[in-house]
Amino acid sequence: MLVYALADVDEALSKSELAKAELEMDISKVRMEAAGLRDALLKMQNLNEGLAQDKADLNKLLMQVIISQFYRFAANVFVQQKQLLSRG
């Protein structure tokens, strides 16, 4: 009877060691996934920072174009008014 009890204990120990090994593998997988997610998050953060800088640069360029067009328009209006005044 003691032999059966020892066999049962040995079987339970083997099962628990197998379960422990499986859990350790699962933990390792989760850690690898977490590292991958951290890496992806860092890449996204860098991408967002780059996009924000690009947006700021484009807004600055757009403002320069708008101001340039405004000055050209104002200069044309001035020339037209000057021509009208010189005729009259």
Sequence and secondary structure as in RCSB ss.txt:
>XXXX:A:sequence
MLVYALADVDEALSKSELAKAELEMDISKVRMEAAGLRDALLKMQNLNEGLAQDKADLNKLLMQVIISQFYRFAA
NVFVQQKQLLSRG
>XXXX:A:secstr
 HHHHHHHHHHHHHHHHHHHHHHHHHHHHHHHHHHHHHHHHHHHHHHHHHHHHHHHHHHHHHHHHHHHHHHHHHH
HHHHHHHHHHHH 
